[in-house]
Amino acid sequence: MRYRLLGNQSLRAERLRPAPEARRGAVTKRDGYDRARRSPAHVHAPAGRSVGVPKLTYGSYLNVDELLSLQKPQTSPAHHDELLFIVIHQVYELWFLQLLHEIEAAMRSLDSDDLLKAQKHFRRIHAIQRLLEQQVDVLETMTPQEFNAFRSGLDPASGFQSAQFREIEFLCGAQKTGYLRFLEPTSAERIRLERRLAEPTLYDKLKALLARRGYATATPAELIASYKSIYEDAERRYDLYVLLEDFIEFDERFLLWRGRHVRMVERMIGMKPGTGGSLGVNYLEKTLSKKFFPELWAVRTELGGAY
């Protein structure tokens, strides 16, 4: 407490406030830190953010400016519908990225016998698969005339060259090395694809889990018999029963998406060859018989008797 001598010569206790100049240079300690030395950037910076780093915003976190600069039409002047075509396929690649992320997480859950967590990942995977199929609806708002107005500018690029889609196929067990010679991957893409070819697949992880539970999985016939025993005793083996249904739904949704894609391509270009030299619809039709987990389909014939 300090005292000021007032005009009537009486003393009155009064807390003196330092002058503005003194306040600016003062050092006041509170809660263990020096308030006088704190900069505005430091005051508002979240824990772990360095002093002087710009405040995080929605746009900077998502790199929105960069993201919106990645759509580069090949036609000049740009055809109105080419932007839609680019955006749809860029979004597909983003969903492929997330699918790979979730499939890898599901595989780790299978390794640790955590089937509840695996089921959670499959729930998200299935939701993304539905979105992949629904995006075809948006693409089909473009007519053949509108697509043909810029299609020639896409050659020799082709959806066949999507490295991430091939990663998904490889990771799920469709490991055909012949694809690599058509993809023209970058060095980074080739490294990823070769890694996928060398590592265990999602189906391998399922077989390993079943083997740990005492089921025979060495041959297709043994695998079908093991599936049959799980389905026919679902009450006691419910965790495995639900897991098998997650796998079959995953496979089915890929087939449904492939089917929608084939019909969309035929609606757009008929039976013409695809860009990049592919056979177009003739090639895509053959993919409709691709199954990642064929024994899971085959066991259906064995269930419920002969009729």
N, C-alpha and C positions, 0 to 999 in steps of 0.2 A: 504494500500500500504506500503510495506517495501522497504528499500534501501540497496544496497550492494556497498561497497567501491571497485572500480576497480583498476587495476594496475596503471593507469595514474592519480590516485587520484581524478578522476572526479566521480561525483555521477550520477548514472543512476537508474531511477525508474524501478524496476523489481519485479514482483510477485514471491515470493520465494515458491518453492514447498517443502513441508515437506519431510524429509528423509523417506525411505521405512519403517523403524521401527516406525517412528512417524505416518505414514499413517495407519499402521495396528492397532494401538491403538487409533486412533483418533475417535472422535465422531462427526459426521457431520449430521446435521438435514436438512431434505429436505422433502417438501410435508407433514409435520406433522408426520414423523416417523423416527426412528433412523436407518440409513443405516448401521452403523458399527455393529449393533447387529443382522442383518438379516442373517439367515443361508441360504445356497443354497436351502434346502428343502422348506423353507418358501418363498423364492423368487419365486419359480415356482409352489407353491401350489395354486390351484384355491381357490376362496373364499369359506369358509366353511370347507375346508380340514385342518385337524390338522397337526401341524409341526411333521415331522418324519414319516408320513404315506406314504408308497410307492406310486409312481406316478401311476395313473390309466392307464391301457392298455386295448387293445381289449380283450386279454386273461383273465386278472383279472376281468374285468367287467362282462364277460359272463361265468366265471368259466370254461373255456375251458378244462383245465387239468382234473378237476373233471368230467366234462361232458363226456369226451372221455374215462374215466375209468369205466363207468357204464355199458358197454357192456360185459356181462360175459356169454359166451357160456357154455352149460351144457355138450356138447360132448367132449370127450378127445381121440385123438386130436380134436380140434375144427373143425367142418365141415364148409367148405367155405361158404355155404349159410345160416348158422345159424346167422351170423352177420347181414345179410340183414333182416332176420325175426325180430331180436331184434330191429334194428334201426327203421324199419317201425312202430313197435308198440310203441316204445318210442316216436316217432314223433307224432303218434296219440294222446298219452296222453298229449303232449305239446299243440296240437291244441285243445283238449278237455278243457284244462285249459283256453285257450284264448276264446273259445266259451262261457264258463261259465262267464268269465269276461264281454264279450260283451252282453250276454243275460241279466245279472244283470243290466248293464248300460241301455239297452233298456227298462227294466222294470221301472227303475227310471225315464226315460224320459216320459213313459206313465203316471206315477204318477203325473208328473208336466205338463201334457198336451202339452209337447213339441214334436210334431209329426215329425217335421223336423229332430230333433236330433235322434229320434227313427229310422227314415228312414236311417240316416247315419250309425247307429249301425247295422241295418239289411243288409245294403250293404256289410259291412265287414263280417258279419256272413255268408252270401251267398257265398262270395268268399272263405272263409275257408271250407265251405261244398263242394265246387267244388274240392278243394285240397284233402279232405278226399276221395272223389270218385276216383280222379286221382291216388292216391297212390296205389290203387288196381292194376293199370297197372304195377307198379314197382314190386309188389309182384308176379304177374303172370309171370314174367320172370323166376321164379323158377319152375321147373318141379315137378310132383308128386314124381318121384324117388328121387330127391334132397331133397324134404321136408320130405319124409318118412325116409331118412337117419338119421335125428335127431329128428323126431316127438316124438318118444317114450320117449325121455328124458324130454319132456315138462310136462308129466303127473305128478300130477293131476292139474297143472295150466291150466287156460282157459281164453279166452277173455271174457267169460261170467262174470268173476270176476272183470271186470274193474269198480271200484267204481266211477270214474269220469263220465263214460258213463251213469251209473245209476243216477248220480246227474243230468245230462242233461235231462234224461227222467223224473225224478221226478219234476224238475224245470219247465218242459213244460206241465206237467199234467198227465203223465203216472205213477201214484203213486200206485204201487202194492207192498205192504209190504212183500209179499211172496218171493220176490227176496232176501231179506236180509239173509235168512237162507242158501242160496247157495253161497253167496259172500265170506264168511270168511273174513270180513273186519278187518282191524286193529282198535284199539280203536279210533284213530283220524278219520278214514274213517267212522266208525259207527256214530260218533258224527255229521259229515257233512251230512250223509245220513238222519239221523233222523231230523236234522234241515231242510233239504229240504222238508221232508214229512210234517213238521209242518207249513211251511211258504206258503204264497200265490204263485200261479204259474203264469207263463207268460200268460196263458189263463185267469186266474182270473184278471190280470191287464187289459187285453183287455176288458173284460166284465165290469169292474169297469169304465173304460173310456167311454164306450158306455152308461152306465147308467147315468153318469154325463152329457152326451149329450142328455139325454131324451129317450133313446131306452130301450125297454123291453129286459131283459136278464135272467129272472128267470128260464125259462124252455128251453129245446132244441127247441121246436116249436117257442117260442118267439124269441129266438136268430136267428133262420133261417129267420123269418119274418123281423127282424131288418136288417140282412145282405142283404136281398132282396131289402129293401127300399133304402139302401145305394147304391147298385149296379145299381138300376134303376134310381137313381138320382145322378149319379156320377159327373156331372158338378158342382152341388151346394155343394156336399159333397166330394170333390175330396181328401182332406187330409185323410179322413176315408177310402175312396175307395183305395187309394194307400197303406194305412196301412194294409188293409185286404189282398191285393195282396202280401205284404211282408210276412204276416203270412202263406199264402197258399204256397208260394215259399219255405219258411223254412220247412214246413211239407213235401212238395214234394221232396225236396233235400235229406231229411233224408230217405225217402222211396227209392229213386234212389240209395243212398249209400248202404242201406240194401240189395237191389236187387243185386248190383254188388258184395257185400260181399258173399251173398248166392251162387251165380254162381261161384265165385272164390273158395269157400270151396268145392263145388261139383266137380269142375275141379281138385282140389288137392287130395281129399280123397274119392270122390264118396259118397256113403250112409253109410259109417262107422260112428260109434259113435264119438263124439268129445272128446277131452281130458277133464279131469275133470268130466267125467260121463254124459255130455250132450248128447242129441240125434242127434247132428250134424246137417246135412241139414234138417232133419225132423223137428227139433225145429226151425231152422232159417226161414224155409218157413212160419211158422205161424206168424213171426214178420212182414211179408210184408203187413199185413192188419192193422198194428198199425197206427193209425192216432192221432196226438196230438189234432187237432181241427176238429172233425168230422162234426160239423154243417157247417163249411166253405166249406166242400166238398159237403154236402147235398144240400146246396143252389143252386149249379150249375144246379140241376134238375129243380129248380123252375124258372130259368131265360130263357127268350127268347121264351116263349110259349111251347106248348106240343111237338114240333118236333125240 
